Amino acid sequence: MRLSRVHVTGPLTSGHRQSLTGSAANHVTRVLRLRVGDALTLFDGQGGEYAASIDEVRKDSVWVRVTEHRALERESPLQLTLAQGISRGERMDWVVQKATELGVTRLAPIFTERSVVHLDAEQARRKVQHWQAIAVAACEQCGRNRLPQIDAPRTFYDYLEHRDGAGAALLLSPLGTARIATLPPQTGGVTVLIGPEGGLTDLEQETAVARGFTPVRLGPRVLRTETAAVCALALLQQQAGDL
């Protein structure tokens, strides 16, 4: 039987008694409904996972006994970055969740000309925390022991100006002539750039191409932004042997 997995903030150490508080404690007692003596798996996002069992349940915390460390990694050989035009509420949440399940290493949310979501600094900070929580839950579900990096939102042109230029760079565009399946197998790092609802403007696409992005299309139909993200990531992971 597969054991329940719980992410713990902060380093874990074999042989120690660890306190779970906040959302982790709530997840253990109210969602998973675990009790004293039940076994579970813990991970801190730094690699590997730990066997543990529940020692004590208090009102606002759960104490667990951390035992064996297992050096298990379920990461893709491909260092995938998704530069995603920020879309509305549940659409963006869905992209974060599925991108995490598909093994994305880094998620770069970007504001584009056609973005309908606008955030001030405080709203952006809270939104990143929200996305991080979604990524944590996705890692708990899919078995990843390392959390993807989620950047603070930035503008399209600021992202292009300061992005790490290493590895291949793909721009999803209905005007692209290349297909992911016909590209040479990717190794190392790959960045996938996707617009929000309404896509990227012609100028944004031209600028991305001038900065080294290769326009690719996914087929004869125009996909919603969240669908396009999942399809592109799945194709790249399949090509890399991860799926």
DOTORKE-459387 format. One record per residue (C-alpha): residue in three letters; x, y, z. Coordinates in steps of 0.2 Angstrom, whole numbers, padded with zeros to 4 digits, always signed. Layout:
N
alaXYZ
...
END
This chain:
243
met+0000+0000+0000
arg+0007+0017-0005
leu+0010+0028+0011
ser+0004+0046+0013
arg+0017+0059+0008
val+0018+0075+0017
his+0030+0090+0013
val+0039+0097+0028
thr+0047+0115+0028
gly+0064+0114+0035
pro+0078+0100+0035
leu+0073+0083+0040
thr+0085+0072+0050
ser+0084+0053+0053
gly+0082+0048+0071
his+0074+0064+0076
arg+0057+0069+0082
gln+0049+0082+0071
ser+0034+0093+0074
leu+0022+0096+0060
thr+0011+0112+0062
gly+0000+0123+0051
ser-0005+0116+0034
ala+0006+0100+0036
ala-0003+0096+0053
asn-0020+0100+0046
his-0016+0089+0030
val-0011+0074+0041
thr-0026+0075+0054
arg-0040+0082+0044
val-0037+0077+0026
leu-0027+0060+0028
arg-0035+0057+0045
leu-0020+0048+0051
arg-0018+0043+0069
val-0004+0039+0082
gly+0006+0024+0075
asp+0002+0027+0057
ala+0016+0027+0045
leu+0019+0041+0032
thr+0032+0047+0021
leu+0040+0065+0023
phe+0050+0075+0011
asp+0058+0093+0013
gly+0060+0097-0005
gln+0079+0095-0005
gly+0080+0077-0012
gly+0076+0060-0006
glu+0062+0056+0007
tyr+0060+0049+0025
ala+0050+0035+0032
ala+0041+0041+0048
ser+0027+0037+0060
ile+0015+0047+0070
asp+0020+0049+0089
glu+0008+0061+0095
val-0007+0071+0089
arg-0010+0088+0098
lys-0023+0101+0095
asp-0012+0112+0083
ser+0002+0100+0079
val+0007+0083+0075
trp+0024+0075+0081
val+0032+0062+0071
arg+0047+0050+0073
val+0058+0052+0058
thr+0067+0036+0053
glu+0075+0030+0037
his+0081+0041+0023
arg+0078+0035+0006
ala+0088+0043-0008
leu+0074+0042-0021
glu+0073+0054-0035
arg+0059+0055-0048
glu+0065+0070-0057
ser+0066+0071-0076
pro+0083+0071-0085
leu+0077+0087-0094
gln+0078+0104-0085
leu+0062+0111-0090
thr+0057+0129-0088
leu+0039+0135-0092
ala+0038+0153-0095
gln+0019+0155-0094
gly+0008+0170-0098
ile-0002+0173-0082
ser-0020+0167-0085
arg-0036+0169-0074
gly-0037+0160-0057
glu-0041+0142-0060
arg-0033+0141-0077
met-0016+0146-0070
asp-0018+0135-0054
trp-0021+0121-0066
val-0005+0124-0076
val+0005+0125-0060
gln-0002+0109-0054
lys+0000+0099-0070
ala+0017+0107-0074
thr+0023+0101-0057
glu+0016+0083-0060
leu+0025+0083-0077
gly+0042+0087-0069
val+0045+0106-0073
thr+0060+0112-0064
arg+0055+0130-0065
leu+0040+0140-0068
ala+0041+0159-0073
pro+0025+0168-0073
ile+0025+0183-0085
phe+0013+0198-0088
thr+0011+0200-0107
glu+0002+0213-0118
arg-0014+0203-0118
ser-0014+0197-0099
val-0030+0200-0091
val-0023+0198-0074
his-0014+0213-0066
leu-0006+0212-0048
asp+0003+0224-0037
ala+0018+0219-0027
glu+0008+0212-0012
gln-0004+0203-0023
ala+0010+0195-0033
arg+0019+0190-0017
arg+0002+0181-0011
lys+0000+0174-0028
val+0017+0165-0028
gln+0013+0158-0011
his-0003+0151-0017
trp+0006+0143-0032
gln+0019+0136-0021
ala+0006+0128-0010
ile-0002+0120-0026
ala+0015+0114-0031
val+0018+0106-0014
ala+0002+0097-0015
ala+0006+0091-0033
cys+0023+0084-0027
glu+0014+0075-0012
gln+0003+0067-0025
cys+0014+0063-0039
gly+0030+0057-0029
arg+0042+0071-0033
asn+0054+0075-0019
arg+0060+0091-0026
leu+0049+0106-0027
pro+0049+0117-0043
gln+0056+0134-0042
ile+0042+0147-0044
asp+0048+0164-0049
ala+0040+0181-0045
pro+0029+0187-0059
arg+0038+0199-0071
thr+0034+0208-0087
phe+0037+0199-0104
tyr+0051+0210-0109
asp+0059+0210-0092
tyr+0059+0191-0093
leu+0067+0190-0110
glu+0080+0203-0104
his+0086+0193-0089
arg+0082+0175-0092
asp+0095+0162-0092
gly+0099+0159-0110
ala+0106+0141-0108
gly+0098+0127-0117
ala+0085+0127-0131
ala+0071+0140-0131
leu+0054+0136-0139
leu+0040+0148-0142
leu+0022+0140-0144
ser+0014+0149-0159
pro+0000+0144-0171
leu+0011+0152-0184
gly+0026+0141-0181
thr+0031+0128-0194
ala+0042+0117-0183
arg+0034+0103-0173
ile+0041+0097-0156
ala+0041+0079-0163
thr+0053+0084-0177
leu+0065+0093-0167
pro+0082+0085-0162
pro+0080+0077-0145
gln+0083+0090-0131
thr+0096+0087-0118
gly+0100+0098-0103
gly+0089+0113-0102
val+0073+0118-0112
thr+0062+0134-0110
val+0045+0134-0116
leu+0036+0151-0118
ile+0017+0151-0119
gly+0006+0166-0120
pro-0010+0169-0109
glu-0028+0169-0115
gly-0027+0178-0132
gly-0009+0173-0135
leu+0006+0184-0138
thr+0005+0199-0149
asp+0015+0199-0166
leu+0028+0211-0158
glu+0030+0199-0143
gln+0032+0184-0154
glu+0045+0193-0165
thr+0055+0199-0150
ala+0055+0181-0143
val+0062+0175-0160
ala+0075+0188-0161
arg+0080+0183-0143
gly+0083+0165-0149
phe+0066+0156-0147
thr+0061+0144-0160
pro+0042+0145-0165
val+0034+0128-0164
arg+0016+0123-0166
leu+0006+0108-0158
gly-0006+0104-0172
pro-0019+0112-0184
arg-0030+0117-0169
val-0028+0132-0158
leu-0027+0126-0140
arg-0031+0135-0124
thr-0016+0141-0115
glu-0017+0128-0101
thr-0020+0114-0114
ala-0005+0120-0124
ala+0006+0120-0109
val+0002+0102-0104
cys+0004+0096-0122
ala+0021+0104-0125
leu+0028+0098-0108
ala+0021+0080-0111
leu+0029+0079-0128
leu+0046+0085-0122
gln+0046+0073-0108
gln+0041+0059-0119
gln+0055+0064-0131
ala+0067+0064-0116
gly+0062+0047-0110
asp+0053+0053-0095
leu+0036+0047-0100
END
